Amino acid sequence: MRDEIPDPQTFGSVLLDWYDDHARKMPWRISPSDRKAGVMPDPYRVWMSEVMLQQTTVAAVKDYFQRFTLRWPTIADLAAAEDPDVMAEWAGLGYYARARNLLKCARVVTSEYGGQFPDTYDALLKLPGIGPYTAAAISSIAFDRPETVLDGNVERVMARMYDIHDPLPGSKPALKSLAGVLTPSVRPGDYAQAVMDLGATICTPKSPACGICPWRSPCLARQNGTAAELPKKTPKAPKPTRHGHVYLAQTIEGAWLLERRPDKGLLGGMLGWPGSDWGDAPAPSPPFEADWNCLGEEVRHTFTHFHLILKIYVAFVPEGFSPQNQMLLVDKHQFDPGDLPTVMAKAFKLCSTTKGLGF
């Protein structure tokens, strides 16, 4: 039955009718009615939203998107921004390589494409930080090209529509092929968003609302009673746990000692607290000699591939201390913990809760 695929134009029109009535409202999206009236999406805003949404929820992204586009309303504005300002604005959103690639891409589009995004999948794929999914999403949503957009929501919809029991990620190619056949030539940009909305609001991971789904009739998983168990996934290996030390230090006047991390690697380019390497049993490595006090509190944070536990130490910066390498002193009136990545902000919060240093 998996080969009996309905005509994509007819199949797509059913979903588009549903989308016209139920499309989610998002700050980067052009509504179906506006799109029909000839309003075209801004490729800059589509690109920005897609980069932010990688491995991040819509709810978490909305405020970041609005702040970014208010501060840097065009790609030329973003290309001219200072790297530390962009990294600080991104703080807390995670996966910081995205922010570095955001700047790289903005500068390439501005310098090599006159500030206009290329409108084809192949050309978009050559830009920094744009992979197959993002290239397909931009070319489809911003330029109305019939590209196959496959995110987690679409994978789930396709696995259920065709009752695919082969687990992810191995089944990705098959699911993409099925999704590609169903992509219509009419309104492909709206269609791409419609399938994602269907997965996010109706064909949800748990308790899918099959009774009100516009695709309920042909859905094989609904017919076979297997929708709730799909898509299947290959079990993940347990995450290892790494350990480290983090050092929070203030001057007598209240300035904080921070350190900018190397551009490459986790939290690349972000400001944070000086600290040790993260490993099995790292040796303490404070940034200067002092009477360091262990707070007795631990930062616990989970990254994509490992759990992290950091011991917190506090001390006052000695008089005459001169920051070295990537360290700098930030005046207490200029310091904003919101500019720190989440794991570093957790350390600050624990320090303030336990009345460490000058609190």
Secondary structure, DSSP 8 states (H G I E B T S, - for coil): -TT----HHHHHHHHHHHHHHH----TT---HHHHHTT----HHHHHHHHHHHTTS-HHHHHHHHHHHHHHS-SHHHHHTS-HHHHHHHHTTS--THHHHHHHHHHHHHHHHSTT----SHHHHHTSTT--HHHHHHHHHHTT--------HHHHHHHHHHTT--S-BTTTHHHHHHHHHHH--SSSHHHHHHHHHHHHHHTS-SSS--GGG-TTTTT-HHHHHT-GGG-S-B-------EEEEEEEEEE-TT--EEEEE--SSSTTTT-EE--B---BSS-----SS-S--EEEEEEEEEE-SS-EEEEEEEEEE--TT----TTEEEE-TTT--GGGS-HHHHHHHHHHHHTT-TT-
